[in-house]
């Protein structure tokens, strides 16, 4: 194996993630990871002592990016535009190759992930994003809509079949997710959410 230590670490993460997704975490051995990389187990041990260490490493990298997103999202407006902007940035992070592969690993290895501390930490970060999305409507229904909006982004990887590009998949996921977000703060009397109420106000103003 050639290249810098950082390059080697990244290659190990990428190959391990590929194998974990292809055949499952439990069925993948360190020996198989080393063989696909074309290195000895000793060389692999230099960087990672166990499969858990590998998972924790790529999840840690992902968490750093989510933490930056959360910090940024906390400063966004608490309105429909702020929510849509935050969700789009999250989707762009999610649909990047590394983000998509990590989330696919979590989806396909749920039984294993729930026993790893990194799995709980990732879940906490996603709930924090949902909390930020529902700031304008922190009721149970608002929290649920915000959480389901994130699930719509995640589910697009598995629910959509057939030939569809990554960009089309992302935009369709955002369309469905925004339908949920736009109902935050819904007025029981009108059935309108904040976004619709703002639009109605604009139309009334124009008509006046």
Backbone bond lengths (Angstrom), bond angles and torsions (degrees), N, CA, C in turn:
res aa  C-N    CA-C-N  psi(-1)  N-CA   C-N-CA  omega(-1)  CA-C   N-CA-C  phi
1 X - - - 1.462 - - 1.517 108.99 -
2 X 1.320 116.72 128.60 1.452 121.29 -178.80 1.522 109.22 -112.74
3 X 1.332 114.88 169.48 1.449 119.68 178.10 1.504 111.31 104.76
4 X 1.325 115.72 175.57 1.452 121.46 -177.48 1.521 110.61 -73.26
5 X 1.353 114.10 166.69 1.458 119.69 177.67 1.521 111.03 -59.15
6 X 1.346 115.81 -40.54 1.464 119.63 178.61 1.508 112.26 -63.03
7 X 1.335 117.04 -41.90 1.465 121.08 178.11 1.523 110.62 -63.48
8 X 1.322 116.74 -41.51 1.457 121.56 -179.65 1.524 110.56 -63.78
9 X 1.306 115.56 -44.63 1.466 120.29 178.36 1.525 110.66 -59.66
10 X 1.322 116.98 -44.12 1.462 121.55 179.90 1.521 111.38 -64.40
11 X 1.326 117.01 -39.26 1.458 120.45 178.20 1.520 111.36 -64.88
12 X 1.326 116.58 -41.71 1.466 120.13 178.01 1.528 110.15 -61.89
13 X 1.318 116.76 -44.58 1.461 120.87 179.18 1.530 110.96 -60.23
14 X 1.334 116.05 -45.69 1.460 120.54 -177.13 1.524 111.33 -64.53
15 X 1.327 116.77 -45.39 1.464 120.51 -178.82 1.527 110.82 -68.04
16 X 1.319 117.23 -42.81 1.462 120.66 178.91 1.528 110.48 -61.58
17 X 1.324 116.70 -44.11 1.462 120.90 179.61 1.528 110.47 -62.16
18 X 1.315 115.38 -40.11 1.462 120.99 177.76 1.531 110.97 -60.49
19 X 1.332 117.11 -47.24 1.459 121.65 -179.56 1.530 111.75 -68.90
20 X 1.324 116.82 -41.31 1.468 120.13 179.20 1.526 110.18 -59.83
21 X 1.346 116.23 -37.61 1.456 120.91 -178.67 1.530 110.96 -75.53
22 X 1.328 116.47 -38.59 1.460 121.22 -177.95 1.526 112.43 -68.07
23 X 1.331 116.46 -47.48 1.461 119.11 -171.16 1.528 114.98 -125.61
24 X 1.331 116.79 2.73 1.458 120.16 178.14 1.514 111.97 95.29
25 X 1.322 114.46 147.75 1.462 121.29 -177.85 1.524 111.41 -61.64
26 X 1.329 116.69 -48.68 1.457 120.55 -174.56 1.528 112.95 -66.17
27 X 1.330 116.96 -30.84 1.458 121.02 -176.92 1.528 113.06 -86.24
28 X 1.309 116.82 -4.62 1.463 121.06 -179.26 1.526 109.87 -99.83
29 X 1.319 116.43 131.21 1.466 121.00 179.16 1.522 110.58 -106.67
30 X 1.322 115.79 161.26 1.459 120.01 175.05 1.526 110.34 -62.15
31 X 1.308 116.40 -33.11 1.475 120.11 178.64 1.526 110.17 -61.24
32 X 1.339 117.28 -42.92 1.467 120.17 -179.94 1.527 111.16 -65.62
33 X 1.309 115.93 -37.84 1.464 119.34 177.77 1.523 109.94 -63.08
34 X 1.343 116.01 -45.36 1.468 120.77 179.64 1.519 110.91 -62.55
35 X 1.331 116.84 -41.21 1.462 120.50 -178.81 1.520 111.43 -64.45
36 X 1.338 116.99 -42.79 1.469 118.90 179.99 1.524 110.59 -66.52
37 X 1.318 116.34 -31.93 1.464 120.50 177.51 1.529 112.05 -76.90
38 X 1.340 115.56 -21.38 1.460 119.70 -177.26 1.510 112.92 79.12
39 X 1.348 116.37 35.01 1.461 121.17 179.28 1.529 109.05 -130.91
40 X 1.311 116.78 171.87 1.459 121.49 176.52 1.528 109.59 -83.81
41 X 1.328 115.77 161.17 1.457 119.70 176.65 1.528 110.03 -63.06
42 X 1.320 116.59 -33.62 1.465 120.30 179.25 1.525 110.56 -61.01
43 X 1.334 115.90 -40.88 1.469 120.26 179.02 1.532 110.39 -65.25
44 X 1.340 115.71 -37.84 1.460 120.33 178.36 1.523 110.85 -66.84
45 X 1.347 116.21 -42.35 1.465 121.53 179.80 1.526 112.12 -61.31
46 X 1.319 116.84 -25.06 1.465 120.50 179.22 1.525 110.03 -60.29
47 X 1.336 116.14 -33.05 1.465 121.32 -177.06 1.527 112.42 -99.82
48 X 1.331 117.24 -39.28 1.459 121.68 -176.95 1.525 110.33 -139.85
49 X 1.324 116.24 133.23 1.461 121.00 -177.27 1.521 112.91 -88.81
50 X 1.326 116.69 -18.18 1.460 119.81 -177.51 1.523 110.30 -156.11
51 X 1.331 115.87 169.96 1.460 120.37 176.19 1.528 110.29 -65.95
52 X 1.335 116.20 -37.00 1.465 119.21 177.50 1.523 111.07 -59.06
53 X 1.326 116.50 -38.71 1.470 120.62 178.62 1.527 110.60 -61.69
54 X 1.331 115.95 -39.66 1.470 119.74 179.86 1.528 109.84 -65.43
55 X 1.333 116.43 -47.29 1.464 120.15 179.41 1.528 110.52 -60.02
56 X 1.322 116.20 -46.94 1.465 119.54 -179.97 1.529 111.56 -59.67
57 X 1.335 116.75 -32.95 1.458 119.88 -178.16 1.523 111.90 -69.93
58 X 1.352 117.40 -46.35 1.467 115.64 -178.34 1.524 111.53 -77.29
59 X 1.325 117.50 -25.73 1.455 119.41 173.93 1.529 109.84 -69.72
60 X 1.333 116.66 -38.87 1.471 120.75 177.93 1.519 110.74 -60.23
61 X 1.332 116.40 -42.46 1.462 120.25 177.48 1.525 110.23 -61.58
62 X 1.322 115.34 -41.67 1.463 120.40 -179.13 1.528 110.56 -67.11
63 X 1.328 116.50 -39.96 1.459 120.71 -179.69 1.523 111.66 -63.36
64 X 1.326 116.78 -37.19 1.463 120.43 177.50 1.528 110.19 -58.83
65 X 1.319 116.15 -42.29 1.469 119.90 179.73 1.522 111.04 -69.05
66 X 1.351 116.67 -39.02 1.460 119.51 177.76 1.524 111.41 -65.75
67 X 1.325 116.79 -37.01 1.466 120.20 178.79 1.530 110.98 -63.48
68 X 1.327 115.73 -38.89 1.469 118.94 177.28 1.526 110.43 -66.54
69 X 1.327 116.02 -38.33 1.466 119.98 178.68 1.527 110.22 -66.12
70 X 1.330 116.87 -42.31 1.460 121.21 -179.75 1.524 110.94 -62.39
71 X 1.318 116.49 -43.76 1.468 120.52 178.77 1.524 110.64 -61.06
72 X 1.323 115.68 -42.24 1.467 120.19 178.54 1.533 110.90 -66.77
73 X 1.331 116.71 -44.53 1.459 121.36 -176.89 1.528 111.81 -63.75
74 X 1.337 117.02 -31.71 1.462 120.72 -179.97 1.521 111.40 -63.44
75 X 1.318 117.57 -22.03 1.453 121.41 -179.86 1.518 113.84 -95.56
76 X 1.338 117.51 1.59 1.458 120.98 -179.94 1.533 111.06 -82.23
77 X 1.335 117.63 155.23 1.468 121.03 179.31 1.527 111.57 -58.73
78 X 1.342 115.23 144.94 1.467 120.00 179.10 1.528 107.98 -90.14
79 X 1.317 115.81 67.08 1.465 121.31 179.07 1.515 108.81 -148.34
80 X 1.325 116.11 -177.01 1.467 120.80 -176.02 1.527 111.56 -60.96
81 X 1.322 116.82 -39.97 1.466 120.09 -179.71 1.522 110.28 -65.86
82 X 1.345 116.58 -42.93 1.461 120.61 178.58 1.522 111.65 -61.37
83 X 1.327 116.72 -41.29 1.468 120.61 179.67 1.521 111.06 -65.18
84 X 1.324 115.70 -45.87 1.470 119.26 -179.52 1.530 111.46 -63.34
85 X 1.327 115.96 -40.34 1.462 120.27 179.06 1.524 110.92 -63.92
86 X 1.331 116.15 -43.62 1.466 120.56 179.10 1.521 110.70 -63.70
87 X 1.326 117.11 -44.89 1.460 120.16 -178.31 1.526 111.23 -65.10
88 X 1.338 116.79 -38.10 1.465 118.72 178.72 1.525 111.04 -64.96
89 X 1.318 117.12 -42.47 1.468 118.38 178.49 1.529 110.20 -63.66
90 X 1.333 116.78 -39.84 1.463 119.75 178.02 1.529 109.99 -61.98
91 X 1.325 117.27 -43.91 1.465 120.97 -179.55 1.521 111.00 -63.19
92 X 1.328 116.86 -39.19 1.465 119.58 179.58 1.523 110.84 -65.53
93 X 1.341 116.80 -37.64 1.464 120.66 174.90 1.533 109.50 -66.08
94 X 1.310 115.53 -44.51 1.456 121.62 -175.52 1.523 111.75 -64.94
95 X 1.328 116.81 -40.48 1.459 120.73 -176.05 1.518 113.64 -83.43
96 X 1.342 117.59 -3.71 1.455 119.09 171.24 1.521 108.76 -64.61
97 X 1.319 117.71 154.89 1.465 120.57 -174.19 1.516 113.38 -54.17
98 X 1.343 117.33 -47.06 1.464 118.77 -177.17 1.523 111.57 -69.67
99 X 1.329 116.66 -41.39 1.457 119.69 179.47 1.510 112.01 -63.86
100 X 1.320 116.35 -43.97 1.465 120.69 -179.91 1.519 111.25 -63.29
101 X 1.320 116.97 -42.20 1.463 120.61 -178.24 1.524 112.02 -67.48
102 X 1.332 116.70 -39.08 1.460 119.98 178.67 1.525 110.29 -64.63
103 X 1.332 117.08 -45.58 1.457 119.82 -179.82 1.521 111.36 -66.19
104 X 1.327 117.03 -34.29 1.457 120.10 176.86 1.530 110.05 -65.14
105 X 1.324 116.54 -38.44 1.462 120.49 176.27 1.529 110.17 -60.60
106 X 1.326 116.77 -46.94 1.458 120.21 -179.97 1.528 111.01 -60.78
107 X 1.323 116.29 -40.91 1.458 120.45 -178.82 1.522 111.71 -65.35
108 X 1.313 117.23 -40.45 1.467 121.44 -174.47 1.526 113.29 -86.64
109 X 1.319 117.97 -9.45 1.464 120.91 -177.26 1.531 110.78 -129.92
110 X 1.309 115.86 44.66 1.461 120.60 -174.63 1.528 112.90 -59.89
111 X 1.322 116.38 -42.76 1.461 120.03 -177.62 1.518 111.61 -59.65
112 X 1.331 115.71 -41.43 1.459 120.39 179.74 1.520 110.63 -72.76
113 X 1.312 115.75 -45.16 1.462 120.87 -174.06 1.520 112.68 -59.80
114 X 1.333 116.79 -36.48 1.472 118.16 -176.55 1.524 112.28 -66.07
115 X 1.336 117.05 -16.29 1.463 120.43 177.89 1.535 112.33 -94.16
116 X 1.328 116.47 -5.68 1.465 120.33 179.74 1.522 109.59 -97.97
117 X 1.324 116.93 137.95 1.460 120.37 179.95 1.522 110.80 -60.83
118 X 1.329 116.54 -32.60 1.466 120.24 -178.96 1.521 111.53 -64.45
119 X 1.335 116.71 -31.13 1.459 119.98 179.07 1.510 111.55 -65.78
120 X 1.320 117.35 -42.24 1.455 121.55 178.53 1.526 110.78 -67.02
121 X 1.315 116.65 -39.34 1.461 120.44 179.60 1.524 110.63 -63.57
122 X 1.338 116.75 -42.64 1.464 120.58 177.89 1.527 110.20 -61.83
123 X 1.321 116.55 -43.03 1.465 120.51 178.91 1.526 110.31 -60.15
124 X 1.316 117.59 -42.19 1.463 121.24 179.74 1.531 111.37 -61.95
125 X 1.331 116.72 -38.84 1.463 119.94 179.55 1.539 110.73 -65.82
126 X 1.318 116.54 -41.68 1.461 120.00 -179.73 1.529 110.50 -65.64
127 X 1.327 116.70 -38.20 1.462 119.57 176.96 1.529 111.16 -66.48
128 X 1.330 116.73 -31.99 1.463 120.43 177.06 1.527 110.35 -66.60
129 X 1.321 117.14 -39.90 1.461 119.99 177.16 1.523 110.06 -64.19
130 X 1.334 116.84 -42.69 1.461 120.61 177.95 1.527 110.42 -61.52
131 X 1.317 116.82 -38.25 1.464 121.46 177.86 1.522 111.01 -62.28
132 X 1.320 116.62 -41.51 1.462 120.27 178.54 1.526 111.13 -67.03
133 X 1.322 116.71 -36.93 1.460 120.22 179.20 1.533 112.19 -67.03
134 X 1.333 116.44 -28.00 1.474 120.23 -175.42 1.522 113.12 -101.26
135 X 1.334 118.15 17.03 1.465 120.15 -178.00 1.524 112.84 -58.10
136 X 1.330 117.53 -33.85 1.459 120.39 -178.57 1.528 111.47 -75.73
137 X 1.331 117.28 -15.22 1.461 121.52 -178.74 1.533 108.40 -149.15
138 X 1.348 117.01 77.24 1.462 120.42 -176.38 1.524 114.33 -79.58
139 X 1.332 116.96 16.30 1.464 120.28 176.03 1.529 108.94 -69.40
140 X 1.347 117.37 165.38 1.472 118.94 176.90 1.519 113.06 -54.41
141 X 1.332 118.02 -40.01 1.463 119.79 -179.62 1.526 110.96 -67.87
142 X 1.340 116.58 -36.71 1.454 120.00 177.94 1.516 111.58 -66.52
143 X 1.326 116.30 -43.20 1.463 120.30 178.24 1.528 111.08 -62.77
144 X 1.328 116.10 -40.31 1.465 119.73 -179.14 1.521 111.05 -67.51
145 X 1.325 117.20 -42.01 1.464 119.91 178.95 1.525 111.13 -62.34
146 X 1.325 116.84 -41.50 1.461 119.99 179.59 1.526 110.96 -65.01
147 X 1.322 116.58 -41.74 1.467 120.54 179.00 1.515 111.22 -65.54
148 X 1.325 116.78 -42.78 1.470 120.47 179.40 1.528 111.21 -66.64
149 X 1.329 116.87 -29.31 1.464 119.80 176.35 1.531 109.93 -62.50
150 X 1.341 116.36 -41.99 1.466 119.93 176.32 1.522 110.64 -65.47
151 X 1.334 116.78 -40.13 1.459 120.47 179.30 1.530 111.11 -63.73
152 X 1.343 116.66 -31.57 1.463 120.04 178.07 1.520 110.39 -62.99
153 X 1.336 116.22 -38.91 1.462 120.73 176.84 1.523 110.10 -65.00
154 X 1.336 116.37 -46.82 1.459 120.75 -179.92 1.522 111.44 -64.47
155 X 1.330 116.07 -45.86 1.459 120.80 -174.79 1.508 113.85 -65.35
156 X 1.326 116.86 -20.91 1.469 119.02 -179.16 1.524 111.80 -63.35
157 X 1.333 117.07 -22.13 1.463 119.93 178.21 1.517 112.26 -70.08
158 X 1.339 115.98 -28.21 1.456 119.96 -171.61 1.527 113.23 -114.64
159 X 1.326 116.32 -27.40 1.460 119.43 -175.29 1.520 113.23 -83.24
160 X 1.336 117.10 -24.59 1.450 120.45 -176.50 1.528 110.87 -92.09
161 X 1.306 116.79 124.07 1.453 122.17 -178.85 1.538 110.07 -109.75
162 X 1.298 115.98 168.79 1.454 120.37 176.42 1.517 112.93 83.56
163 X 1.336 114.81 -174.29 1.462 121.01 -177.30 1.520 110.39 -78.98
164 X 1.306 115.75 112.64 1.456 121.00 177.51 1.519 107.43 -151.88
165 X 1.313 116.34 133.09 1.458 120.07 -176.89 1.527 110.56 -74.98
166 X 1.322 115.49 163.02 1.467 120.34 178.08 1.519 110.62 -60.05
167 X 1.329 117.14 -41.18 1.455 120.71 179.58 1.525 111.25 -64.28
168 X 1.333 117.30 -43.87 1.464 120.35 178.63 1.523 110.64 -63.37
169 X 1.331 116.09 -39.75 1.463 121.23 179.16 1.534 109.99 -62.69
170 X 1.330 116.01 -43.91 1.464 120.47 -179.56 1.515 111.18 -63.84
171 X 1.328 117.01 -45.62 1.460 119.95 -176.75 1.523 111.15 -67.58
172 X 1.332 117.89 -37.42 1.460 120.40 177.57 1.523 110.23 -66.42
173 X 1.334 116.46 -41.00 1.462 120.16 177.85 1.526 110.48 -60.88
174 X 1.323 117.08 -43.24 1.465 120.97 -179.90 1.530 111.25 -66.50
175 X 1.315 116.55 -37.10 1.463 119.70 178.86 1.531 110.68 -60.62
176 X 1.328 116.19 -47.57 1.463 120.54 -179.87 1.529 110.61 -67.68
177 X 1.335 116.68 -43.86 1.465 120.80 -178.81 1.521 111.27 -62.52
178 X 1.325 117.07 -39.83 1.464 120.13 -179.10 1.523 111.94 -68.60
179 X 1.331 117.30 -27.86 1.456 119.59 174.95 1.527 110.53 -61.38
180 X 1.334 115.22 -36.01 1.467 119.91 176.86 1.527 111.21 -72.28
181 X 1.328 116.21 -45.40 1.462 119.92 -177.92 1.527 112.02 -65.25
182 X 1.321 116.81 -34.56 1.458 119.96 -176.69 1.529 112.32 -70.12
183 X 1.332 116.27 -11.26 1.464 119.14 177.61 1.533 112.24 -94.45
184 X 1.310 116.93 1.73 1.460 119.50 175.94 1.528 109.56 -62.62
185 X 1.330 116.18 137.53 1.452 120.05 -178.92 1.508 112.36 72.74
186 X 1.319 116.58 24.73 1.468 120.72 -176.90 1.527 111.35 -60.84
187 X 1.307 115.14 136.11 1.462 121.87 178.25 1.525 108.37 -84.48
188 X 1.343 118.70 116.41 1.465 120.47 -178.35 1.532 112.91 -56.89
189 X 1.338 116.05 -29.29 1.462 119.74 -177.05 1.525 112.47 -72.80
190 X 1.320 116.37 -35.49 1.464 120.17 -176.38 1.516 113.35 -106.98
191 X 1.359 116.13 -20.75 1.464 118.98 -175.60 1.503 111.91 76.29
192 X 1.340 116.70 11.61 1.461 121.27 -179.05 1.523 110.75 -100.07
193 X 1.327 115.25 139.90 1.453 120.72 173.53 1.505 110.07 -87.63
194 X 1.325 115.61 -177.00 1.469 120.91 -177.39 1.511 111.42 -59.09
195 X 1.343 117.31 -44.26 1.468 120.44 -176.60 1.518 110.54 -63.50
196 X 1.359 115.79 -42.92 1.459 119.31 -179.80 1.518 110.63 -67.45
197 X 1.358 117.01 -38.82 1.458 120.38 179.98 1.517 110.70 -63.19
198 X 1.352 116.63 -40.23 1.451 120.74 178.16 1.522 110.53 -63.51
199 X 1.340 115.07 -40.03 1.469 119.10 179.38 1.514 110.35 -66.12
200 X 1.358 117.08 -41.91 1.453 121.11 178.65 1.524 110.98 -62.11
201 X 1.336 116.34 -41.26 1.465 120.97 178.50 1.527 110.19 -60.37
202 X 1.331 115.95 -41.09 1.462 120.77 179.34 1.506 110.95 -63.95
203 X 1.336 116.77 -41.31 1.468 120.12 -179.30 1.520 110.47 -68.15
204 X 1.347 115.68 -38.34 1.469 119.32 179.06 1.524 110.07 -64.38
205 X 1.321 115.75 -42.73 1.455 120.21 -179.92 1.526 111.21 -61.74
206 X 1.361 114.94 -43.69 1.453 119.45 179.70 1.535 110.74 -64.05
207 X 1.352 114.32 -40.88 1.468 117.92 -177.73 1.520 111.11 -66.48
208 X 1.385 114.91 -34.05 1.462 119.28 179.90 1.505 110.67 -70.65
